[in-house]
């Protein structure tokens, strides 16, 4: 960036980040999944605070590299990405558009937590989910883990189609 050009504003950086896809769910941006927690624009750098979906997320390095590259291409000379694990990511951070896109992809988005923030009970027997293809509530969890550790594998008992659920965390 030539000397004298203004640094990217926080609003500009957020717009750029809304186009950065999640590597495991490329139809959703890292913002729609609630991974990006904050953006700070300084005179010489943009800082982005991210919280991965879980601490062992294998896509975390790719997400950080994608964020840096997108902001550099947009004109930020220096990009600092800070990973913050506390508070831990929660599925409540998924934006409504992200939940809609998950469902369109055939992945059942998690239900939201209690509106008042009260702790939710641990369920040892999962509640039946609605099939994203036919809507049937007659579904069976096949595995607690799907294609990634943050998803579970289900099957509809009516249309027999498999589908994944983005697990509430």
KASUL-V409249 format. One line per field, one symbol per residue. psi: psi as a letter, one per 30 degrees, with the letter a starting at -180 (. if undefined). Layout:
psi=???
//
This chain:
psi=klkfkklkleeeeeeefffjlkffiffklfeefgejelkkkleglkkkkkjlflfgjffeeeeeeeeeeeeeefgjekkkkkkkfkllkkfffkleeeeeeeeffgkkllllakeggkkkkkkfjkkklkkfeffkgilkkekfkbflfgllklkkfefgklllkjkk.
//
